[in-house]
Every structure is written in structure tokens, then in C-alpha cells.
Amino acid sequence: MMPALTLLGIFMIYPILWSLWVSLQVGKGNNLRFGGFANIERLFHDQVFLHALTNTCLFFVVQVPIMLTLALVFAVLLNDSRLIGRGFFRTAIFLPCVTSLVAYAAVFRSMFESDGIVNHFLMAIHAVSGPVPWLTDPFWAKIMIILSITWRWMGYNMIFYLAALQNIDPSIYEAARIDGIPARARFFRITIPLLKPVILFTSIVSTIGTLQLFDEVNTITRGGPGDATLTLSLYIYNLTFQFMPSFGYSATVSYVIVVMVAVLSLVQFLIARDRK
């Protein structure tokens, strides 16, 4: 086991401890000096950080519940043996999460341009009177990012729910039907409780992924317009590579994500735990 533990220590444990030490340093580039908690104090006065934190929390609060709800609904629908072509629909919904990020981002950006297919469709059905400024308006830019994340990762979570549904004993539902329990009650009283471990897993994974959101905002909007879609991960990238490197401060911001993930995961565990 020693070679594996050595590699684990070199490539995981050491970087974590080193980044924690760097988060206590202040200065630019390699000119670092010990600053104690100066970087933590700087967080509360950094308006860009506060804006990125607000955007990240907004994406988490809005996008994660929508995505997991849709994933569960589609899983229940596609678990019906009477559905014709369910294999095709399962594959079609799952495929977005295995597509190339660059290709999907380019297609999404072109679709939501002012003269893109989305605006043409909305104007064709008279849903809007003119092009929606998806890329230039802060509100619509956030909506576009939420749509893109949901489209890409909904199928990924749906597969977990679908696998869990197929492991539920059908006799449980048959007994419920014989007892005259309606479909709505069967869903909330049987399906949801039996899926609780899987729901907890997907919630935590989705929480971690959303709080670390970087790919979509970097490739589709570059954090714009302005800082309307800037997230914590993109801000860390900018601090490290785009502006004058501030390694200590960027490490401090990265630990904000660590703390948020730990707290939210703990809250989800407490909510989902079995109560006597």
C-alpha cells in the first residue's frame, strides 16, 4: 500500500496543506509574506468577491432544485415499461453530459445570440416582441447559464434515479394499488422515501459541482456582461492567471468554496437523516 499512499500524500494531501499555508500569505506573484488573517479580512471589503459569491449562491439555490426535480420526473416517466421508445429517450437525455464542453458551449452561445434560433423561435410564436438580450443583459445571462447547466447535467442525475427506481420491488406498488392508494400518494409515500439515499447523493454532488461552477461561465459568457455571471471559481482563475497573480488571496477564496461545500453537505445530511 505504500506506493499508493505516497502518491496520495504527494498529489493530494501536500497540495491541500500547502494551499492552506499560502492562504495566510499576502503579496503579488512570488513576493509573498506572512499576513495572518489579512486575506480573510480582505474578503469582506472585496466587492467583486461578494458579487461572485452572490452569483454562485443564486445559481445553487435556483438551478440545483430545478435540475434534480426534472431529473426525478424524467426518471419516473422513463421507468414506465409501457412507454414506447424509452431506450431512445433515455439515451437522448443522457447524451448532453458526455458531449464536448467546447462544442456544447459554442452551440449554446450561437443559439442564444440576438439573431439565434432561440430568439427566432420566441418571436415566431409571438412570445416576445423583439430579440431577448441573452448575452448582454445581466438577468437573461444568468437564465442562460442556468438553462445550459440544467440541460447538460439533468440526464446525469436522471440515470442515478432510474437505476434506483429499477431496484425497487414492484410488489410494493402492487400492494399499494390493491389497498387503493392513489398514484400521487404512492409517489410521495413510497418512491421518494425509498430514493432518499440516492437523492442525498445527487444533491451533494450537484451542490459541489454548482459551487465550483467554472466551465460554462468561462466558455459561454466569460463571466459577463460585466460581472453578472462571475462565479467564485472563475474569480479564483482570474486572480491566479488573468490579473497580477495573487496566490495567497486566491487560495483564501478557494477555501470559501470548501467551507460552503462542507456546511451545505452537513445540512443536507441532517435533513435527510432517518428520524425515529
KOLMI-771279 format. One record per residue (C-alpha): residue number from 1; residue in three letters; y, z, x. Coordinates in steps of 0.5 Angstrom, whole numbers. Layout:
<pts>
+------+--------+-------+-------+-------+
! kepa ! drennu !     Y !     Z !     X !
+------+--------+-------+-------+-------+
!  NUM !    ala !     Y !     Z !     X !
...
+------+--------+-------+-------+-------+
</pts>
This chain:
<pts>
+------+--------+-------+-------+-------+
! kepa ! drennu !     Y !     Z !     X !
+------+--------+-------+-------+-------+
!    1 !    met !     0 !     0 !     0 !
!    2 !    met !     5 !     1 !     6 !
!    3 !    pro !     7 !    -6 !     7 !
!    4 !    ala !     9 !    -7 !    -1 !
!    5 !    leu !    12 !     0 !    -1 !
!    6 !    thr !    16 !    -2 !     6 !
!    7 !    leu !    18 !    -9 !     3 !
!    8 !    leu !    20 !    -5 !    -4 !
!    9 !    gly !    24 !     0 !     0 !
!   10 !    ile !    28 !    -5 !     5 !
!   11 !    phe !    30 !   -10 !    -1 !
!   12 !    met !    31 !    -5 !    -7 !
!   13 !    ile !    32 !     2 !    -5 !
!   14 !    tyr !    36 !     1 !     1 !
!   15 !    pro !    41 !    -4 !    -2 !
!   16 !    ile !    42 !     1 !    -8 !
!   17 !    leu !    43 !     7 !    -3 !
!   18 !    trp !    48 !     2 !     1 !
!   19 !    ser !    52 !     0 !    -5 !
!   20 !    leu !    53 !     7 !    -8 !
!   21 !    trp !    56 !     8 !    -1 !
!   22 !    val !    60 !     2 !    -1 !
!   23 !    ser !    63 !     4 !    -8 !
!   24 !    leu !    66 !    10 !    -4 !
!   25 !    gln !    70 !     5 !     1 !
!   26 !    val !    77 !     2 !     0 !
!   27 !    gly !    80 !    -4 !     3 !
!   28 !    lys !    79 !   -11 !     4 !
!   29 !    gly !    74 !   -15 !     7 !
!   30 !    asn !    70 !   -12 !    12 !
!   31 !    asn !    76 !    -7 !    14 !
!   32 !    leu !    73 !    -1 !    10 !
!   33 !    arg !    75 !     6 !    10 !
!   34 !    phe !    72 !    12 !     6 !
!   35 !    gly !    76 !    13 !     0 !
!   36 !    gly !    72 !    18 !    -4 !
!   37 !    phe !    73 !    17 !   -12 !
!   38 !    ala !    79 !    13 !   -11 !
!   39 !    asn !    76 !     7 !   -14 !
!   40 !    ile !    74 !    11 !   -20 !
!   41 !    glu !    81 !    13 !   -21 !
!   42 !    arg !    83 !     5 !   -20 !
!   43 !    leu !    78 !     3 !   -26 !
!   44 !    phe !    83 !     7 !   -31 !
!   45 !    his !    89 !     3 !   -28 !
!   46 !    asp !    86 !    -4 !   -28 !
!   47 !    gln !    88 !    -8 !   -34 !
!   48 !    val !    83 !   -14 !   -32 !
!   49 !    phe !    77 !    -9 !   -31 !
!   50 !    leu !    79 !    -6 !   -38 !
!   51 !    his !    79 !   -13 !   -41 !
!   52 !    ala !    73 !   -15 !   -38 !
!   53 !    leu !    70 !    -8 !   -41 !
!   54 !    thr !    72 !    -9 !   -48 !
!   55 !    asn !    70 !   -16 !   -48 !
!   56 !    thr !    63 !   -14 !   -45 !
!   57 !    cys !    62 !    -9 !   -51 !
!   58 !    leu !    64 !   -14 !   -56 !
!   59 !    phe !    59 !   -18 !   -54 !
!   60 !    phe !    54 !   -13 !   -54 !
!   61 !    val !    56 !   -10 !   -61 !
!   62 !    val !    56 !   -17 !   -64 !
!   63 !    gln !    51 !   -21 !   -61 !
!   64 !    val !    45 !   -17 !   -60 !
!   65 !    pro !    44 !   -14 !   -67 !
!   66 !    ile !    45 !   -22 !   -70 !
!   67 !    met !    40 !   -24 !   -65 !
!   68 !    leu !    35 !   -19 !   -66 !
!   69 !    thr !    36 !   -20 !   -73 !
!   70 !    leu !    35 !   -27 !   -73 !
!   71 !    ala !    29 !   -27 !   -68 !
!   72 !    leu !    25 !   -22 !   -73 !
!   73 !    val !    27 !   -26 !   -79 !
!   74 !    phe !    24 !   -33 !   -76 !
!   75 !    ala !    18 !   -29 !   -73 !
!   76 !    val !    16 !   -26 !   -80 !
!   77 !    leu !    17 !   -33 !   -83 !
!   78 !    leu !    13 !   -37 !   -78 !
!   79 !    asn !     8 !   -32 !   -78 !
!   80 !    asp !     6 !   -35 !   -85 !
!   81 !    ser !     0 !   -38 !   -85 !
!   82 !    arg !     2 !   -43 !   -91 !
!   83 !    leu !     8 !   -46 !   -87 !
!   84 !    ile !     6 !   -53 !   -85 !
!   85 !    gly !     8 !   -55 !   -78 !
!   86 !    arg !     9 !   -48 !   -76 !
!   87 !    gly !     7 !   -49 !   -69 !
!   88 !    phe !    12 !   -54 !   -68 !
!   89 !    phe !    18 !   -50 !   -71 !
!   90 !    arg !    15 !   -44 !   -66 !
!   91 !    thr !    16 !   -49 !   -60 !
!   92 !    ala !    23 !   -51 !   -62 !
!   93 !    ile !    26 !   -45 !   -63 !
!   94 !    phe !    23 !   -42 !   -56 !
!   95 !    leu !    25 !   -48 !   -52 !
!   96 !    pro !    32 !   -46 !   -51 !
!   97 !    cys !    30 !   -40 !   -47 !
!   98 !    val !    27 !   -45 !   -42 !
!   99 !    thr !    32 !   -50 !   -41 !
!  100 !    ser !    36 !   -51 !   -35 !
!  101 !    leu !    42 !   -47 !   -35 !
!  102 !    val !    47 !   -52 !   -33 !
!  103 !    ala !    45 !   -57 !   -37 !
!  104 !    tyr !    45 !   -53 !   -43 !
!  105 !    ala !    52 !   -50 !   -41 !
!  106 !    ala !    54 !   -58 !   -40 !
!  107 !    val !    52 !   -60 !   -47 !
!  108 !    phe !    55 !   -54 !   -51 !
!  109 !    arg !    61 !   -55 !   -48 !
!  110 !    ser !    61 !   -62 !   -50 !
!  111 !    met !    59 !   -60 !   -57 !
!  112 !    phe !    65 !   -56 !   -58 !
!  113 !    glu !    70 !   -60 !   -55 !
!  114 !    ser !    76 !   -61 !   -59 !
!  115 !    asp !    73 !   -68 !   -60 !
!  116 !    gly !    66 !   -66 !   -60 !
!  117 !    ile !    60 !   -67 !   -65 !
!  118 !    val !    61 !   -59 !   -68 !
!  119 !    asn !    69 !   -61 !   -70 !
!  120 !    his !    67 !   -68 !   -73 !
!  121 !    phe !    61 !   -65 !   -77 !
!  122 !    leu !    66 !   -59 !   -79 !
!  123 !    met !    71 !   -64 !   -81 !
!  124 !    ala !    66 !   -69 !   -84 !
!  125 !    ile !    64 !   -63 !   -89 !
!  126 !    his !    72 !   -61 !   -90 !
!  127 !    ala !    70 !   -54 !   -88 !
!  128 !    val !    76 !   -55 !   -83 !
!  129 !    ser !    83 !   -59 !   -84 !
!  130 !    gly !    83 !   -60 !   -76 !
!  131 !    pro !    79 !   -59 !   -70 !
!  132 !    val !    78 !   -52 !   -68 !
!  133 !    pro !    80 !   -50 !   -61 !
!  134 !    trp !    74 !   -47 !   -59 !
!  135 !    leu !    76 !   -47 !   -51 !
!  136 !    thr !    83 !   -46 !   -52 !
!  137 !    asp !    83 !   -40 !   -57 !
!  138 !    pro !    81 !   -33 !   -55 !
!  139 !    phe !    78 !   -32 !   -62 !
!  140 !    trp !    74 !   -38 !   -62 !
!  141 !    ala !    72 !   -38 !   -55 !
!  142 !    lys !    68 !   -31 !   -56 !
!  143 !    ile !    65 !   -34 !   -62 !
!  144 !    met !    62 !   -40 !   -58 !
!  145 !    ile !    60 !   -35 !   -53 !
!  146 !    ile !    56 !   -31 !   -58 !
!  147 !    leu !    53 !   -37 !   -61 !
!  148 !    ser !    51 !   -40 !   -54 !
!  149 !    ile !    47 !   -33 !   -52 !
!  150 !    thr !    44 !   -33 !   -59 !
!  151 !    trp !    42 !   -40 !   -59 !
!  152 !    arg !    39 !   -39 !   -52 !
!  153 !    trp !    35 !   -32 !   -53 !
!  154 !    met !    33 !   -32 !   -60 !
!  155 !    gly !    27 !   -35 !   -59 !
!  156 !    tyr !    25 !   -31 !   -53 !
!  157 !    asn !    25 !   -25 !   -57 !
!  158 !    met !    22 !   -28 !   -63 !
!  159 !    ile !    16 !   -29 !   -59 !
!  160 !    phe !    15 !   -22 !   -58 !
!  161 !    tyr !    16 !   -20 !   -65 !
!  162 !    leu !    11 !   -26 !   -67 !
!  163 !    ala !     6 !   -23 !   -62 !
!  164 !    ala !     7 !   -16 !   -65 !
!  165 !    leu !     6 !   -19 !   -72 !
!  166 !    gln !    -1 !   -22 !   -71 !
!  167 !    asn !    -3 !   -16 !   -68 !
!  168 !    ile !    -2 !   -12 !   -75 !
!  169 !    asp !    -9 !   -11 !   -79 !
!  170 !    pro !    -8 !   -16 !   -85 !
!  171 !    ser !   -12 !   -11 !   -89 !
!  172 !    ile !    -6 !    -6 !   -89 !
!  173 !    tyr !    -2 !   -11 !   -93 !
!  174 !    glu !    -7 !   -13 !   -98 !
!  175 !    ala !    -8 !    -5 !  -100 !
!  176 !    ala !     0 !    -5 !  -101 !
!  177 !    arg !    -1 !   -11 !  -105 !
!  178 !    ile !    -6 !    -8 !  -109 !
!  179 !    asp !    -2 !    -2 !  -110 !
!  180 !    gly !     3 !    -6 !  -113 !
!  181 !    ile !     8 !    -5 !  -107 !
!  182 !    pro !    14 !   -11 !  -107 !
!  183 !    ala !    15 !   -15 !  -101 !
!  184 !    arg !    21 !   -12 !  -100 !
!  185 !    ala !    18 !    -5 !   -99 !
!  186 !    arg !    12 !    -8 !   -95 !
!  187 !    phe !    17 !   -11 !   -90 !
!  188 !    phe !    21 !    -4 !   -89 !
!  189 !    arg !    16 !     1 !   -90 !
!  190 !    ile !    10 !    -3 !   -86 !
!  191 !    thr !    13 !    -8 !   -82 !
!  192 !    ile !    19 !    -5 !   -79 !
!  193 !    pro !    15 !     2 !   -77 !
!  194 !    leu !     9 !    -2 !   -74 !
!  195 !    leu !    14 !    -6 !   -70 !
!  196 !    lys !    18 !     0 !   -68 !
!  197 !    pro !    16 !     0 !   -60 !
!  198 !    val !    17 !    -8 !   -60 !
!  199 !    ile !    24 !    -7 !   -63 !
!  200 !    leu !    26 !    -2 !   -58 !
!  201 !    phe !    23 !    -6 !   -52 !
!  202 !    thr !    27 !   -12 !   -54 !
!  203 !    ser !    33 !    -8 !   -56 !
!  204 !    ile !    33 !    -5 !   -49 !
!  205 !    val !    32 !   -12 !   -45 !
!  206 !    ser !    38 !   -15 !   -50 !
!  207 !    thr !    42 !    -9 !   -48 !
!  208 !    ile !    41 !   -10 !   -41 !
!  209 !    gly !    42 !   -18 !   -41 !
!  210 !    thr !    48 !   -18 !   -45 !
!  211 !    leu !    52 !   -12 !   -41 !
!  212 !    gln !    50 !   -17 !   -35 !
!  213 !    leu !    52 !   -23 !   -38 !
!  214 !    phe !    55 !   -28 !   -33 !
!  215 !    asp !    52 !   -35 !   -33 !
!  216 !    glu !    54 !   -37 !   -40 !
!  217 !    val !    61 !   -35 !   -39 !
!  218 !    asn !    62 !   -37 !   -32 !
!  219 !    thr !    59 !   -44 !   -33 !
!  220 !    ile !    62 !   -46 !   -40 !
!  221 !    thr !    69 !   -42 !   -40 !
!  222 !    arg !    70 !   -39 !   -33 !
!  223 !    gly !    72 !   -33 !   -37 !
!  224 !    gly !    78 !   -37 !   -40 !
!  225 !    pro !    82 !   -38 !   -44 !
!  226 !    gly !    86 !   -33 !   -40 !
!  227 !    asp !    81 !   -27 !   -39 !
!  228 !    ala !    79 !   -28 !   -46 !
!  229 !    thr !    71 !   -28 !   -45 !
!  230 !    leu !    71 !   -25 !   -38 !
!  231 !    thr !    66 !   -20 !   -37 !
!  232 !    leu !    64 !   -15 !   -32 !
!  233 !    ser !    59 !   -19 !   -28 !
!  234 !    leu !    64 !   -25 !   -28 !
!  235 !    tyr !    69 !   -20 !   -26 !
!  236 !    ile !    65 !   -17 !   -20 !
!  237 !    tyr !    63 !   -24 !   -18 !
!  238 !    asn !    71 !   -26 !   -18 !
!  239 !    leu !    72 !   -19 !   -14 !
!  240 !    thr !    67 !   -21 !    -9 !
!  241 !    phe !    68 !   -28 !    -8 !
!  242 !    gln !    74 !   -31 !   -11 !
!  243 !    phe !    79 !   -26 !    -9 !
!  244 !    met !    81 !   -23 !    -3 !
!  245 !    pro !    74 !   -19 !    -2 !
!  246 !    ser !    74 !   -12 !    -5 !
!  247 !    phe !    67 !   -10 !    -4 !
!  248 !    gly !    68 !    -3 !    -5 !
!  249 !    tyr !    71 !    -4 !   -12 !
!  250 !    ser !    66 !    -9 !   -14 !
!  251 !    ala !    61 !    -4 !   -12 !
!  252 !    thr !    64 !     1 !   -17 !
!  253 !    val !    65 !    -4 !   -22 !
!  254 !    ser !    57 !    -6 !   -22 !
!  255 !    tyr !    56 !     2 !   -23 !
!  256 !    val !    60 !     2 !   -29 !
!  257 !    ile !    54 !    -3 !   -32 !
!  258 !    val !    49 !     1 !   -29 !
!  259 !    val !    52 !     7 !   -33 !
!  260 !    met !    53 !     4 !   -39 !
!  261 !    val !    45 !     1 !   -39 !
!  262 !    ala !    43 !     8 !   -38 !
!  263 !    val !    47 !    11 !   -43 !
!  264 !    leu !    45 !     6 !   -48 !
!  265 !    ser !    38 !     5 !   -47 !
!  266 !    leu !    37 !    13 !   -47 !
!  267 !    val !    41 !    13 !   -54 !
!  268 !    gln !    36 !     7 !   -57 !
!  269 !    phe !    30 !    11 !   -54 !
!  270 !    leu !    33 !    17 !   -58 !
!  271 !    ile !    34 !    13 !   -64 !
!  272 !    ala !    27 !    10 !   -64 !
!  273 !    arg !    23 !    16 !   -62 !
!  274 !    asp !    18 !    19 !   -67 !
!  275 !    arg !    20 !    25 !   -71 !
!  276 !    lys !    16 !    30 !   -74 !
+------+--------+-------+-------+-------+
</pts>
